[in-house]
Amino acid sequence: MITTTNNRLTFRVTGDNPQLLEDDLNAAVGLAEERAREGSRCGVLVTRHGVSSFSVTVTADVPYGMTEEFCQIL
């Protein structure tokens, strides 16, 4: 499942089916890349929060045109 925050620059992706989770994660990255190109000229950060929980964020902390990954699981 993909949900978005109020700023429409962060997508939350959760699920318990590995294939659907991967599909949703790819779709969220695609949406974030579109938003990054629409004028913000930022990159995309994919953060893993748990086994089945991710966020995909358009951020100036990542160079334009790049997608970076971060694992927040300890």
C-alpha positions as CSV (number, residue, x, y, z in Angstrom):
1,M,0.0,0.0,0.0
2,I,1.2,3.5,-0.9
3,T,0.2,6.5,1.2
4,T,1.4,10.1,0.8
5,T,2.0,12.9,3.3
6,N,0.4,16.3,3.2
7,N,3.4,17.8,1.4
8,R,3.1,15.2,-1.4
9,L,6.9,14.7,-1.3
10,T,7.0,11.7,0.9
11,F,5.4,8.3,0.2
12,R,5.0,5.6,2.8
13,V,5.1,2.0,1.4
14,T,4.0,-0.9,3.5
15,G,2.8,-4.5,2.9
16,D,3.2,-8.1,3.8
17,N,3.3,-9.6,0.3
18,P,6.9,-9.4,-1.0
19,Q,5.9,-9.0,-4.7
20,L,3.3,-6.4,-4.0
21,L,5.6,-4.5,-1.7
22,E,8.3,-4.5,-4.4
23,D,5.7,-3.3,-7.0
24,D,4.5,-0.5,-4.7
25,L,8.0,0.5,-3.8
26,N,8.9,0.8,-7.5
27,A,5.7,2.8,-8.2
28,A,6.5,5.2,-5.3
29,V,10.0,5.7,-6.5
30,G,8.6,6.5,-10.0
31,L,6.1,9.0,-8.5
32,A,8.9,10.7,-6.4
33,E,11.2,10.9,-9.5
34,E,8.3,12.7,-11.4
35,R,7.9,15.2,-8.5
36,A,11.6,15.7,-8.3
37,R,11.7,16.7,-12.0
38,E,8.6,18.9,-11.8
39,G,10.6,21.9,-10.5
40,S,12.1,21.0,-7.1
41,R,15.2,19.6,-8.9
42,C,16.0,17.3,-6.0
43,G,16.9,13.7,-5.6
44,V,15.0,10.7,-4.1
45,L,15.8,9.0,-0.8
46,V,14.4,5.5,-0.1
47,T,14.5,4.6,3.6
48,R,13.8,1.2,5.0
49,H,12.2,1.4,8.4
50,G,11.4,-2.2,8.9
51,V,11.0,-5.5,7.1
52,S,7.8,-4.3,5.4
53,S,8.0,-0.5,5.8
54,F,9.7,2.1,3.6
55,S,9.5,5.8,2.9
56,V,10.3,7.4,-0.4
57,T,11.1,11.1,-0.1
58,V,11.9,13.9,-2.6
59,T,14.8,15.8,-0.9
60,A,17.5,18.4,-1.5
61,D,19.8,16.2,0.6
62,V,20.2,13.9,-2.5
63,P,21.6,15.4,-5.7
64,Y,19.2,15.9,-8.6
65,G,18.8,12.9,-10.8
66,M,20.0,10.5,-8.1
67,T,18.2,7.9,-5.9
68,E,19.9,6.9,-2.6
69,E,19.0,4.2,-0.2
70,F,19.2,4.3,3.6
71,C,18.5,1.4,6.1
72,Q,17.2,2.6,9.4
73,I,16.9,-0.9,10.9
74,L,19.2,-1.4,13.8
